[in-house]
Amino acid sequence: MFQTGKTKVALLLEALEKSYGKIKALHHLSLSVEPGQIVGLIGPDGSGKTTAMRIATGLLTPDNGSVRILDIDPFIRPRQAKELIGYMPQRFSLYPDLTVSENLRFFSDLYLVTKHDRIERQERLMKFSRLGPFTNRRASKLSGGMKQKLALMCALIHTPSLLILDEPTTGVDPVSRQEFWNILRELAEQGIGILVSTPYMDEASLCDNILMMYEGRIIGTGKPEDITTLFPDKLLEIRDIDITEIKRKLQMKYPTLSVQRFGDKLHIPYSDEEQFETIKSAVPDRTQVNPIKPGIEDTFVALMSKPNITADYISEESG
């Protein structure tokens, strides 16, 4: 349905720099998105994800660096670039008093989609998103997940080659989040390049490639199945009925120890067997202490604490 037939890189950002006054928002950021690929920008609020995406769409001018959308510079040829991009900002402005169908028609007019193409595309999008039964429902009456689906459909109505989605599932329930990502995967399989940002580490595993961002820098990159090889230490997990008290006591006894809570468990990096036994001896005998493999979130937290690690540190094999 959305096959572009393009072989060029869908998006290429090279050495982007951006400052807001004295605040450095982006430090020499580079990334690429191939047609049919989902690339995830993972990081907390304030890490530079939104700034990078606004520059990628041509809405924000970088201080240095370059942007290419299928070899088109959006700052030199903005109209041509606009036709190639579908963009969902964090707060996508649907019109609450308009129905699902009317919102799609409005965005079709914005992109100068002909009536014939609009009718054909709207029918396919309704079926694709499973919003067909809600065609005449006002946007204000849709659930959070349905609103995000409608926002995505509005971004797709002009059949773009590149989708740029800024935290599209924030505040959406888990079931709707999964449905949304299923749609993204189908779009990627049809040839659309997708750049998506998210604060949810569990969504990182759904991407083809991950770029971990922190304070405007890429601190780690790789495929989801490879990214944990960047974890710089070993990792142990502690389980106990009084996990809060154990965390408090460990941090009091070992102030420099990194102790992260994951639900009803604690994750603690360690360097060798001696340190493992030291930590184990500091908790009650009933407590379960076991070595585990680090996850994506463990890796991100570890890399955040090492500001000297940048994209230059990452091996070619991890990308």
C-alpha positions as semicolon CSV with decimal commas, in nm:
position;residue;x (nm);y (nm);z (nm)
1;M;0,000;0,000;0,000
2;F;0,276;0,244;0,089
3;Q;0,567;0,087;-0,100
4;T;0,794;0,371;-0,211
5;G;1,030;0,182;-0,435
6;K;1,311;0,410;-0,316
7;T;1,662;0,280;-0,260
8;K;1,810;0,601;-0,119
9;V;1,853;0,655;0,254
10;A;1,520;0,778;0,386
11;L;1,680;1,010;0,644
12;L;2,038;1,116;0,701
13;L;2,145;1,347;0,983
14;E;2,513;1,435;0,995
15;A;2,701;1,609;1,278
16;L;2,404;1,809;1,404
17;E;2,476;2,079;1,661
18;K;2,207;2,285;1,833
19;S;2,214;2,519;2,132
20;Y;1,947;2,718;2,311
21;G;2,143;3,004;2,461
22;K;2,404;2,843;2,685
23;I;2,231;2,506;2,680
24;K;2,377;2,256;2,433
25;A;2,084;2,049;2,307
26;L;2,269;1,839;2,048
27;H;2,635;1,743;2,036
28;H;2,754;1,630;1,691
29;L;2,457;1,397;1,640
30;S;2,449;1,167;1,338
31;L;2,204;0,894;1,237
32;S;2,046;0,733;0,934
33;V;1,716;0,559;0,860
34;E;1,689;0,317;0,570
35;P;1,364;0,256;0,379
36;G;1,172;-0,016;0,563
37;Q;1,368;0,033;0,886
38;I;1,243;0,139;1,231
39;V;1,506;0,340;1,419
40;G;1,436;0,424;1,782
41;L;1,565;0,724;1,974
42;I;1,562;0,613;2,336
43;G;1,615;0,848;2,626
44;P;1,463;1,055;2,906
45;D;1,299;1,394;2,869
46;G;1,554;1,662;2,787
47;S;1,794;1,427;2,610
48;G;1,753;1,600;2,271
49;K;1,513;1,363;2,095
50;T;1,252;1,626;2,006
51;T;1,516;1,876;1,892
52;A;1,668;1,617;1,658
53;M;1,326;1,534;1,513
54;R;1,228;1,897;1,459
55;I;1,553;1,954;1,274
56;A;1,491;1,640;1,068
57;T;1,154;1,777;0,953
58;G;1,297;2,120;0,870
59;L;1,098;2,291;1,146
60;L;1,411;2,387;1,339
61;T;1,740;2,505;1,193
62;P;2,061;2,344;1,328
63;D;2,362;2,553;1,426
64;N;2,580;2,309;1,233
65;G;2,537;1,984;1,042
66;S;2,320;1,866;0,757
67;V;1,988;1,692;0,690
68;R;1,884;1,486;0,388
69;I;1,541;1,336;0,319
70;L;1,595;1,096;0,027
71;D;1,883;1,324;-0,081
72;I;1,668;1,637;-0,048
73;D;1,779;1,920;0,181
74;P;1,461;2,032;0,364
75;F;1,604;2,379;0,421
76;I;1,670;2,436;0,051
77;R;1,368;2,249;-0,093
78;P;1,112;2,257;0,190
79;R;0,806;2,184;-0,026
80;Q;0,957;1,872;-0,181
81;A;1,077;1,750;0,159
82;K;0,734;1,810;0,316
83;E;0,575;1,580;0,060
84;L;0,807;1,297;0,169
85;I;0,756;1,329;0,547
86;G;0,478;1,222;0,780
87;Y;0,530;1,389;1,118
88;M;0,363;1,325;1,454
89;P;0,481;1,569;1,724
90;Q;0,435;1,491;2,093
91;R;0,111;1,687;2,102
92;F;-0,054;1,611;1,770
93;S;-0,336;1,860;1,707
94;L;-0,642;1,668;1,603
95;Y;-0,960;1,870;1,579
96;P;-1,186;1,740;1,858
97;D;-1,510;1,866;1,703
98;L;-1,439;1,693;1,373
99;T;-1,510;1,327;1,311
100;V;-1,247;1,071;1,220
101;S;-1,338;1,108;0,853
102;E;-1,340;1,488;0,869
103;N;-0,996;1,501;1,031
104;L;-0,857;1,283;0,753
105;R;-1,019;1,506;0,492
106;F;-0,875;1,818;0,655
107;F;-0,519;1,680;0,645
108;S;-0,575;1,559;0,288
109;D;-0,653;1,917;0,189
110;L;-0,342;2,042;0,369
111;Y;-0,129;1,808;0,159
112;L;-0,325;1,886;-0,161
113;V;-0,438;1,525;-0,202
114;T;-0,692;1,496;-0,482
115;K;-1,048;1,388;-0,401
116;H;-1,004;1,059;-0,588
117;D;-0,682;0,975;-0,403
118;R;-0,827;1,086;-0,070
119;I;-1,128;0,857;-0,094
120;E;-0,912;0,561;-0,196
121;R;-0,647;0,622;0,071
122;Q;-0,900;0,691;0,346
123;E;-1,073;0,361;0,278
124;R;-0,744;0,173;0,299
125;L;-0,630;0,360;0,608
126;M;-0,957;0,291;0,789
127;K;-0,922;-0,079;0,722
128;F;-0,551;-0,075;0,803
129;S;-0,600;0,102;1,138
130;R;-0,926;-0,076;1,221
131;L;-1,091;0,262;1,275
132;G;-1,355;0,188;1,011
133;P;-1,640;0,141;1,262
134;F;-1,561;0,484;1,412
135;T;-1,560;0,691;1,091
136;N;-1,833;0,926;1,212
137;R;-1,718;0,953;1,575
138;R;-1,582;1,287;1,688
139;A;-1,213;1,285;1,777
140;S;-1,296;1,411;2,127
141;K;-1,491;1,088;2,189
142;L;-1,207;0,855;2,091
143;S;-0,992;0,667;2,342
144;G;-0,626;0,761;2,380
145;G;-0,514;0,471;2,162
146;M;-0,768;0,555;1,892
147;K;-0,658;0,919;1,889
148;Q;-0,299;0,812;1,830
149;K;-0,407;0,582;1,548
150;L;-0,603;0,867;1,391
151;A;-0,302;1,098;1,427
152;L;-0,089;0,838;1,250
153;M;-0,345;0,803;0,972
154;C;-0,347;1,181;0,924
155;A;0,034;1,169;0,893
156;L;0,000;0,891;0,631
157;I;-0,276;1,037;0,416
158;H;-0,027;1,178;0,161
159;T;0,170;0,847;0,144
160;P;0,506;0,970;0,281
161;S;0,834;0,783;0,242
162;L;0,950;0,876;0,594
163;L;0,760;0,879;0,924
164;I;0,894;1,083;1,216
165;L;0,706;1,006;1,538
166;D;0,786;1,187;1,863
167;E;0,684;0,969;2,162
168;P;0,363;0,853;1,988
169;T;0,255;0,610;2,263
170;T;0,310;0,827;2,571
171;G;0,007;0,795;2,797
172;V;-0,149;0,517;2,588
173;D;-0,259;0,192;2,755
174;P;-0,040;-0,120;2,702
175;V;-0,281;-0,294;2,464
176;S;-0,312;0,012;2,240
177;R;0,064;0,059;2,252
178;Q;0,113;-0,294;2,117
179;E;-0,148;-0,239;1,844
180;F;0,024;0,086;1,745
181;W;0,361;-0,086;1,715
182;N;0,205;-0,364;1,508
183;I;0,090;-0,097;1,264
184;L;0,440;0,057;1,255
185;R;0,592;-0,281;1,174
186;E;0,345;-0,331;0,888
187;L;0,433;0,013;0,752
188;A;0,805;-0,065;0,768
189;E;0,746;-0,391;0,582
190;Q;0,585;-0,184;0,307
191;G;0,899;0,028;0,263
192;I;0,849;0,332;0,485
193;G;1,146;0,448;0,690
194;I;1,047;0,526;1,049
195;L;1,225;0,735;1,313
196;V;1,045;0,705;1,646
197;S;1,133;0,837;1,990
198;T;1,017;0,682;2,314
199;P;1,092;0,701;2,686
200;Y;0,979;0,337;2,722
201;M;1,271;0,096;2,724
202;D;1,047;-0,202;2,648
203;E;0,962;-0,045;2,312
204;A;1,328;-0,041;2,217
205;S;1,317;-0,415;2,145
206;L;1,055;-0,346;1,875
207;C;1,297;-0,132;1,670
208;D;1,547;-0,252;1,410
209;N;1,815;-0,023;1,549
210;I;1,841;0,174;1,875
211;L;2,017;0,500;1,949
212;M;2,041;0,580;2,320
213;M;2,043;0,955;2,382
214;Y;2,148;1,142;2,694
215;E;2,217;1,515;2,728
216;G;2,222;1,564;2,351
217;R;2,464;1,281;2,278
218;I;2,437;0,930;2,140
219;I;2,579;0,717;2,422
220;G;2,509;0,376;2,267
221;T;2,375;0,230;1,946
222;G;2,301;-0,112;1,804
223;K;2,038;-0,371;1,730
224;P;1,812;-0,461;2,026
225;E;1,964;-0,808;2,053
226;D;2,319;-0,664;2,056
227;I;2,285;-0,347;2,261
228;T;2,333;-0,522;2,597
229;T;2,687;-0,618;2,499
230;L;2,772;-0,254;2,575
231;F;2,701;-0,311;2,945
232;P;3,042;-0,242;3,101
233;D;3,019;-0,472;3,406
234;K;2,848;-0,785;3,534
235;L;2,501;-0,764;3,691
236;L;2,330;-0,922;3,987
237;E;1,967;-0,925;4,091
238;I;1,831;-0,915;4,447
239;R;1,483;-1,040;4,538
240;D;1,333;-0,999;4,884
241;I;1,003;-0,918;5,052
242;D;1,152;-0,597;5,196
243;I;1,340;-0,468;4,894
244;T;1,310;-0,101;4,996
245;E;1,488;-0,156;5,325
246;I;1,763;-0,362;5,161
247;K;1,823;-0,086;4,906
248;R;1,846;0,173;5,183
249;K;2,095;-0,033;5,383
250;L;2,314;-0,111;5,081
251;Q;2,331;0,255;4,980
252;M;2,418;0,358;5,334
253;K;2,694;0,097;5,361
254;Y;2,826;0,142;5,005
255;P;2,746;0,502;4,895
256;T;2,916;0,461;4,555
257;L;2,728;0,141;4,470
258;S;2,474;0,175;4,187
259;V;2,150;0,020;4,310
260;Q;1,856;0,038;4,068
261;R;1,506;-0,076;4,152
262;F;1,314;-0,275;3,889
263;G;0,968;-0,342;4,032
264;D;1,015;-0,581;4,325
265;K;1,383;-0,644;4,240
266;L;1,715;-0,463;4,270
267;H;1,980;-0,463;3,996
268;I;2,342;-0,395;4,095
269;P;2,647;-0,391;3,866
270;Y;2,958;-0,563;3,999
271;S;3,307;-0,618;3,864
272;D;3,424;-0,955;3,997
273;E;3,340;-1,252;4,219
274;E;3,487;-1,086;4,526
275;Q;3,254;-0,788;4,492
276;F;2,960;-1,022;4,429
277;E;3,029;-1,207;4,756
278;T;3,071;-0,877;4,942
279;I;2,729;-0,757;4,832
280;K;2,573;-1,095;4,903
281;S;2,712;-1,100;5,257
282;A;2,559;-0,757;5,325
283;V;2,197;-0,875;5,282
284;P;1,987;-1,118;5,493
285;D;2,040;-1,492;5,439
286;R;1,684;-1,530;5,309
287;T;1,751;-1,286;5,025
288;Q;1,790;-1,423;4,673
289;V;2,106;-1,289;4,506
290;N;2,180;-1,415;4,155
291;P;2,389;-1,309;3,855
292;I;2,170;-1,211;3,557
293;K;2,209;-1,088;3,202
294;P;2,161;-0,710;3,168
295;G;1,862;-0,575;2,978
296;I;1,833;-0,267;2,758
297;E;1,733;-0,046;3,051
298;D;2,025;-0,175;3,261
299;T;2,259;-0,090;2,975
300;F;2,114;0,258;2,932
301;V;2,146;0,339;3,303
302;A;2,507;0,216;3,304
303;L;2,603;0,419;2,997
304;M;2,435;0,731;3,139
305;S;2,678;0,719;3,429
306;K;2,976;0,720;3,191
307;P;2,961;1,061;3,017
308;N;3,286;0,998;2,833
309;I;3,118;0,726;2,627
310;T;2,995;0,860;2,293
311;A;2,907;0,713;1,957
312;D;3,278;0,702;1,874
313;Y;3,319;0,441;2,148
314;I;3,075;0,199;1,990
315;S;3,220;-0,078;1,778
316;E;3,117;-0,125;1,418
317;E;2,978;-0,468;1,502
318;S;2,719;-0,318;1,738
319;G;2,572;-0,091;1,471
